[in-house]
Every structure is written in C-alpha cells, then in structure tokens.
Amino acid sequence: MAVLASFSLIAATTANAKDLRKENQFLEAVAGKKLVSGETWLIITPDGKINGVGRNNAKVTGAWAWNKKFWCRNVVVGQKAFPEDCLKVKIDGNQVEFIRNKGKGDPVIYTISN
C-alpha cells in the first residue's frame, strides 16, 4: 500500500496466515473493524470507504474496491494523495497483513482492535 509507506511497518509475518482471495472473505474479516499499526488506525467500510488517522494525526480518507483476488485502494493522507495500489491480504487471528503491489511489495501488518 503506497499510502501505508508513511505508516509504521512491521516486518513479521506468521506461517498460519490465510490468504483472503474473495471480497466476501475480506468483508467478513476486516470491514467495519478498527485496524491499528503504531500511530495509525483505519476503518475500512463495507461500502468502499477508508477513514482513519495516520502519523502526526494526519487524516486518512480514501476508497477501495475488490478486483479479482486483490484489495485495491486510493487514499489521501493529510494533503498527500497516493496512487492506486492493489494489495494481497492475509489474516492470522487478529493480525491482518496487506502486501503492496499485488503481493510483490512491502507488507504492513495491522491488529484488529476490539
């Protein structure tokens, strides 16, 4: 996720992570839940919106759509718009891993907050 380049990276992954390959799996696992990584938190809504707060209290807004087996999103952090990126998504318990560039880029791991 290009937008998440400005967010905290966590380099750990788990062996038990399950790929979320279908939109319904993604919606069930992630939509409407608060995702936290360092100072950053996001809520990805079922209706295709992204809202949250990034580093230094920068407002995060955006939109997303499911495309084949990838979560594709456009976001603005503060005043900076990031280009669209499609990400591979994995989940292991309450840890959600988003891998940029269709699974070929850097990962960002969020914790689902209760």
Phi, psi and omega in degrees: 000116180300320180298327183280356174300332179273358181259171180293133175261138173241122190272004182271143171229162181244149183290337183268008183296139180254129176293135172262102186259350183233148182302319181297325176296316180298312180300316181296319186278325194238322189300133177080000181258149178279123179254129186235134173217106183061231179282350187266139170221148181223151166234122179258114186271154180297338182269016173091020179247156176231130177221149177170198181224132178258195178305149178056032179060027177289131179292135177246125175224156178176189180221154179219161174210152177271134179226106184059249181249023183235149174266114183252137184214153170239134180220158173235129177243115187064241178257001185260121175270133178257150179291158177301143174218146175248131188238147170277140182237133176232154177223142174218104184063239180260016178254125179245125181252124176252124182246115184300167172052052178053039177088004182254356183256200181283143177270152170230132182249130177247150173256132175285119182270143179275000000 
